[in-house]
């Protein structure tokens, strides 16, 4: 498929250049970031234990993982998963979902090239700032 420049007309239901609504983009971004946050949570638990307790029993990544498994089982690796999941599903849904619509607005407003580093940076910065302002205390 070929990429097309977004239409210069704004409609009542804002759509991005491939006919997905902002809601669908936010939903996909939230689900994707939520899944990745949940999958990587055990690694974060091990990393935090290694940083917090610098004793001999928490010296290596695999040693810490074995100790958590022996003492707490699967639940030990899921500590903080609910908080991580809530953050990713809320903040990241806006951060990821608003990127392309904001980028389209920048392109239309400035007649810039879609691959311009300035347009990409400004879109990423603004979408992240909106998500952070709304969902991060």
C-alpha positions in Angstrom: 0.0 0.0 0.0 1.1 3.5 -0.6 1.0 6.3 2.0 -1.2 9.2 1.2 -1.1 12.7 2.7 -4.0 13.4 5.0 -6.9 15.4 3.7 -6.9 19.1 4.5 -10.6 18.9 5.6 -11.3 18.2 9.2 -14.5 16.3 9.9 -16.7 16.0 13.0 -15.2 12.5 13.7 -11.5 13.0 13.3 -9.9 10.1 11.4 -6.3 9.5 10.6 -5.0 8.8 7.1 -5.9 5.0 7.1 -9.5 5.5 8.3 -8.9 4.4 11.9 -10.5 6.7 14.4 -8.5 8.2 17.3 -10.4 5.9 19.6 -9.1 2.8 17.7 -5.5 4.1 17.7 -5.7 4.8 21.5 -7.2 1.4 22.1 -4.5 -0.4 20.1 -1.8 1.7 21.8 -3.2 1.0 25.2 -3.5 -2.8 24.6 -0.1 -3.1 23.1 1.6 -1.1 25.8 -0.4 -3.0 28.5 0.6 -6.4 27.2 4.3 -5.3 26.9 4.2 -3.9 30.5 2.7 -7.1 31.8 5.2 -9.3 30.0 8.2 -7.3 31.1 7.0 -6.8 34.7 8.9 -9.9 36.0 12.2 -8.4 34.6 11.5 -5.2 36.4 10.8 -7.0 39.7 14.1 -8.8 39.5 15.9 -5.6 38.5 14.4 -3.7 41.4 15.3 -6.4 43.9 18.9 -6.3 42.6 19.1 -2.5 43.0 17.3 -2.4 46.3 19.1 -5.2 48.1 22.7 -5.4 47.2 23.4 -8.4 49.3 25.0 -11.7 48.2 21.7 -13.4 47.6 20.6 -10.7 45.1 23.9 -10.4 43.2 22.9 -11.9 39.9 19.8 -11.7 37.7 19.3 -15.5 37.6 20.1 -15.9 41.3 17.4 -13.3 42.2 14.9 -14.9 39.8 15.5 -18.3 41.5 15.1 -16.8 45.0 11.9 -15.1 44.1 10.5 -18.3 42.5 11.5 -20.4 45.5 10.1 -18.0 48.1 7.0 -16.5 46.4 6.3 -18.5 43.2 4.6 -16.8 40.3 3.1 -14.1 42.5 6.5 -12.8 43.4 7.1 -11.9 39.8 3.8 -10.1 39.5 4.3 -7.6 42.2 3.4 -4.2 40.9 1.9 -5.6 37.7 -1.5 -4.0 38.3 0.0 -0.5 38.8 2.2 -1.0 35.7 -0.8 -2.2 33.7 -3.0 0.7 34.7 -0.3 3.2 33.8 0.3 1.7 30.4 -3.4 1.3 29.6 -4.2 4.9 30.5 -1.1 7.1 29.8 0.3 5.0 26.9 -3.0 4.7 25.2 -3.1 8.5 24.7 0.6 8.7 24.0 0.5 6.1 21.3 -3.0 6.9 20.0 -2.6 10.6 19.6 0.8 10.5 17.9 -0.5 10.1 14.3 -3.4 12.5 14.5 -1.2 15.2 16.0 1.4 14.5 13.3 -1.3 14.9 10.6 -2.3 18.2 12.1 1.4 19.4 12.2 1.8 18.3 8.5 -1.4 20.1 7.4 -0.6 23.2 9.4 3.0 23.6 8.4 3.1 21.9 4.9 6.0 19.9 6.2 7.1 16.5 5.0 5.7 13.6 6.9 9.2 12.2 7.6 10.5 15.5 8.9 12.4 14.9 12.2 10.9 18.1 13.6 7.3 16.9 12.9 8.0 13.5 14.4 9.6 15.0 17.5 6.9 17.6 18.0 4.2 15.0 17.6 5.8 12.6 20.0 6.4 15.4 22.5 2.9 16.7 22.4 1.2 13.3 22.5 3.3 12.3 25.4 2.7 15.6 27.2 -1.1 15.2 26.8 -1.0 11.7 28.2 1.2 12.7 31.1 -0.8 15.7 32.0 -4.0 13.7 32.1 -2.9 10.4 33.6 0.3 11.0 35.6 -0.1 12.7 39.0 
